[in-house]
Amino acid sequence: MVVMQMQNNIEETMRFGISVDEARKQLGIGRNLMLKLVTVPGFPAIRFKRKIIINGAKLQEWFDNNYGTYGKY
């Protein structure tokens, strides 16, 4: 049991990509706006066919750099 918990903790800490839903919850926005944001140049996301992965560490940095600016999202 302890080994399984340790294994789950290791997998969670190694994961640096987050989903669109996880990112939108962090930002407190809706799914449609999040899907528009991933198309913005410079946004830390990559698309694999229909799957979108967002760099969780870079998301905070992107937000800090763009905070206070108004975009046409």
N, C-alpha and C positions, 0 to 999 in steps of 0.2 A: 504494500500500500504506500509506504513512504517513498519507495523507488519510483512508483508511478507519479506521485505528486512532484517529485524532483524532476522527472522527465518532462512533465507538463510545464513546470516553471522554466526549464531551460528552453523549451520550444517557444514559449511566450516571449522570453527576453531576446531570442535570436530573430524574431519576426520584426522586420522594420517596415514592411509594406502593410497598409491598411486599406480596407474597402471604402467604397463611396459612402455607404451608410455609417461606418465608423467615423469617417472624416466629417460628415455633415452633422453628426451628433456633437463632435468636438467643437465645431464652429457655431452650432445652434441655428442651422439653416435647413431649408427643405431640400428634398432630393433633386427636384428640377433645377434649382439654383446651383446645387453642387455639380450636376452634370454639365451645366454651362461653364462653371469655373474650370473644369478640367480641360476645356478647350482654349483657355486663355494662355497666350505665350508666356513661358516662364513659370507656369504652375507646375509643382513637383508631382506630376503624374505620368504614367506610361500605360498604354493600351495594348493588350494582347487579344486580338480579335474583339470579342465582346466584353472581355474582362478588363476592368480598370483598377490599377494598383497605384496608391498614393503613398509617397514617401512620408511617413509619419513624422520623422525628425525634421524634415525640410518644410513641412506644412506650417509649423509654428514660426519658422524663419520667414517664410513667404508672407504669412499674415502680418508679422511685425514690420516687414518692409513695405507693405501695401496698406497698412492701417491709416485711415484718414483720407485716403484717396477715393475718388468716386469713379467707378467703372460702369460701363454700359453692359451689365451682365444680364 
